[in-house]
Amino acid sequence: MKKSFLKLTAIVFFQFAVIMAFGQMTGPEDPGGEPVGDPPLGGGAPLSGGTVILIILGAAYGGKKVYDLSKEKTENQLKKAD
């Protein structure tokens, strides 16, 4: 029962994800040539700063999870030894 519900939920989720991906608008076509005074299409927003911060936070979170898991495993081994 639970396994089939999870499969159904996953299928519905991915179908909606595909529908949403195809429903996105595309940007204007690149007219070609050298831009005169206008910024390039897509803007000039720097993406590297936010990406680096997210990667660092994800690594820290993952490291804490691994540390907590190893600490819990060590405590369980000590309890079994007693």
Secondary structure, DSSP 8 states (H G I E B T S, - for coil): -HHHHHHHHHHHHHHHHHHHHHTS--------S--SSS--TT-----HHHHHHHHHHHHHHHHHHHHHHHHHHHHHHHHHH-
